[in-house]
Amino acid sequence: MNILVTGCSRGVGLEICRVLLEQGHTVYGVARSCPQEFKDLQTQYPGRLQYKSVDLSDSEHVRENVFGDFVTNKVQLDGFVNNAALAYDDIVSNINLDRLKGMYEVNVFSPMVMTKYAIRNMLLHHTKGSIVHISSISVHTGYKGLAMYASSKGALEAFSKNTAREWGSLGIRSNVVVPGFMPTAMSATLTDEQRAKIYARTSLKDATSVRSVAETVAYLLSEKAASITGQNIHVDNGTI
Ligand SMILES: NC(=O)c1ccc[n+]([C@@H]2O[C@H](COP(=O)([O-])OP(=O)(O)OC[C@H]3O[C@@H](n4cnc5c(N)ncnc54)[C@H](OP(=O)(O)O)[C@@H]3O)[C@@H](O)[C@H]2O)c1
């Protein structure tokens, strides 16, 4: 399969690339940077991990930047993983509109535009493709300081469910993976005390496994999940 993955350079996105490569797929990854760990994967799987540097904060140009000379119509796209995101973390009474708009560009507007062109590619090739968005447990539980971030993920969850309804008759599926807190760059600023509090809210009393999230994404992309669409799959250690 050919899979487009955003935010491929580190954290969950890099792990999704690794799992898909292990399973024999070809990955088209976009992010702004290309660290050594990503380059090592390219060396390990020659020709199967393509990369383009794209800044997803520019939704106006996301079509030409991603689909113009990278995932062209010659590529038959089987899956799209919307993983790239940033967390604008602050309390509601401090909302800064520029920062809010900047986050929505990356977390919501670019992913929506990319979904548009991913579906068009699938229609062109008559592919029963699979779309997977990465949300966050903060949508469902609430955390102080994450209202703006959680709202962007809530938008994706609604977008995915409605996309599933709209395109299901052509076999195109759309699902969401809802991870709990993971030890990645995104959560690096949390103190040990904050982490302990977050993990205490989970049934398994621990951080969510990045590998488990990536494996779930790969499962939703696969034929094994042929009857799963319009769903939010929680991979969150049982957060209550
Ligand atoms: N970490 C957690 O605890 C947690 C919990 C729940 C959900 N999530 C979600 O899981 C997903 C992956 O997060 P993560 O923890 O792996 O975060 P991360 O380590 O910060 O990685 C974020 C990825 O997004 C890319 N990205 C950010 N801004 C971009 C931009 N303007 N243009 C292009 N790419 C951009 C980054 O690449 P470059 O910097 O190279 O551009 C990076 O590859 C996100 O959707 C996040 O919201 C995370």
Ligand as a Chemical Component Dictionary entry (heavy atoms), coordinates in Angstrom:
data_LIG
# 
_chem_comp.id                   LIG 
_chem_comp.type                 NON-POLYMER 
_chem_comp.pdbx_formal_charge   0 
_chem_comp.three_letter_code    LIG 
# 
loop_
_chem_comp_atom.comp_id 
_chem_comp_atom.atom_id 
_chem_comp_atom.alt_atom_id 
_chem_comp_atom.type_symbol 
_chem_comp_atom.charge 
_chem_comp_atom.model_Cartn_x 
_chem_comp_atom.model_Cartn_y 
_chem_comp_atom.model_Cartn_z 
_chem_comp_atom.pdbx_ordinal 
LIG N1  N1  N 0  2.240  13.368 23.020 1  
LIG C1  C1  C 0  1.058  13.201 23.585 2  
LIG O1  O1  O 0  0.954  13.052 24.794 3  
LIG C2  C2  C 0  -0.194 13.162 22.730 4  
LIG C3  C3  C 0  -1.403 12.803 23.339 5  
LIG C4  C4  C 0  -2.551 12.715 22.583 6  
LIG C5  C5  C 0  -2.496 12.986 21.242 7  
LIG N2  N2  N 1  -1.327 13.340 20.651 8  
LIG C6  C6  C 0  -1.324 13.590 19.209 9  
LIG O2  O2  O 0  -0.444 12.651 18.596 10 
LIG C7  C7  C 0  0.051  13.199 17.384 11 
LIG C8  C8  C 0  1.561  13.086 17.347 12 
LIG O3  O3  O 0  2.104  13.863 18.401 13 
LIG P1  P1  P 0  3.548  13.614 19.005 14 
LIG O4  O4  O 0  3.350  13.395 20.460 15 
LIG O5  O5  O -1 4.281  12.616 18.199 16 
LIG O6  O6  O 0  4.145  15.082 18.817 17 
LIG P2  P2  P 0  5.570  15.596 18.365 18 
LIG O7  O7  O 0  6.630  14.684 18.840 19 
LIG O8  O8  O 0  5.600  17.026 18.764 20 
LIG O9  O9  O 0  5.515  15.471 16.761 21 
LIG C9  C9  C 0  4.704  16.324 16.007 22 
LIG C10 C10 C 0  4.962  16.076 14.534 23 
LIG O10 O10 O 0  4.188  17.044 13.797 24 
LIG C11 C11 C 0  5.037  17.727 12.905 25 
LIG N3  N3  N 0  4.628  19.119 12.736 26 
LIG C12 C12 C 0  4.359  20.028 13.701 27 
LIG N4  N4  N 0  4.095  21.222 13.156 28 
LIG C13 C13 C 0  4.198  21.068 11.805 29 
LIG C14 C14 C 0  4.064  21.935 10.687 30 
LIG N5  N5  N 0  3.788  23.244 10.852 31 
LIG N6  N6  N 0  4.232  21.444 9.454  32 
LIG C15 C15 C 0  4.550  20.143 9.279  33 
LIG N7  N7  N 0  4.682  19.257 10.284 34 
LIG C16 C16 C 0  4.526  19.720 11.543 35 
LIG C17 C17 C 0  6.426  17.643 13.530 36 
LIG O11 O11 O 0  7.421  17.729 12.525 37 
LIG P3  P3  P 0  8.421  18.964 12.304 38 
LIG O12 O12 O 0  8.636  19.642 13.612 39 
LIG O13 O13 O 0  9.631  18.306 11.729 40 
LIG O14 O14 O 0  7.713  19.817 11.306 41 
LIG C18 C18 C 0  6.406  16.256 14.151 42 
LIG O15 O15 O 0  6.790  15.287 13.198 43 
LIG C19 C19 C 0  -0.457 14.656 17.332 44 
LIG O16 O16 O 0  -1.622 14.707 16.525 45 
LIG C20 C20 C 0  -0.821 14.945 18.776 46 
LIG O17 O17 O 0  -1.795 15.954 18.882 47 
LIG C21 C21 C 0  -0.167 13.439 21.366 48 
# 
loop_
_chem_comp_bond.comp_id 
_chem_comp_bond.atom_id_1 
_chem_comp_bond.atom_id_2 
_chem_comp_bond.value_order 
_chem_comp_bond.pdbx_ordinal 
LIG N1  C1  SING 1  
LIG C1  O1  DOUB 2  
LIG C1  C2  SING 3  
LIG C2  C3  SING 4  
LIG C2  C21 DOUB 5  
LIG C3  C4  DOUB 6  
LIG C4  C5  SING 7  
LIG C5  N2  DOUB 8  
LIG N2  C6  SING 9  
LIG N2  C21 SING 10 
LIG C6  O2  SING 11 
LIG C6  C20 SING 12 
LIG O2  C7  SING 13 
LIG C7  C8  SING 14 
LIG C7  C19 SING 15 
LIG C8  O3  SING 16 
LIG O3  P1  SING 17 
LIG P1  O4  DOUB 18 
LIG P1  O5  SING 19 
LIG P1  O6  SING 20 
LIG O6  P2  SING 21 
LIG P2  O7  DOUB 22 
LIG P2  O8  SING 23 
LIG P2  O9  SING 24 
LIG O9  C9  SING 25 
LIG C9  C10 SING 26 
LIG C10 O10 SING 27 
LIG C10 C18 SING 28 
LIG O10 C11 SING 29 
LIG C11 N3  SING 30 
LIG C11 C17 SING 31 
LIG N3  C12 SING 32 
LIG N3  C16 SING 33 
LIG C12 N4  DOUB 34 
LIG N4  C13 SING 35 
LIG C13 C14 SING 36 
LIG C13 C16 DOUB 37 
LIG C14 N5  SING 38 
LIG C14 N6  DOUB 39 
LIG N6  C15 SING 40 
LIG C15 N7  DOUB 41 
LIG N7  C16 SING 42 
LIG C17 O11 SING 43 
LIG C17 C18 SING 44 
LIG O11 P3  SING 45 
LIG P3  O12 DOUB 46 
LIG P3  O13 SING 47 
LIG P3  O14 SING 48 
LIG C18 O15 SING 49 
LIG C19 O16 SING 50 
LIG C19 C20 SING 51 
LIG C20 O17 SING 52 
# 
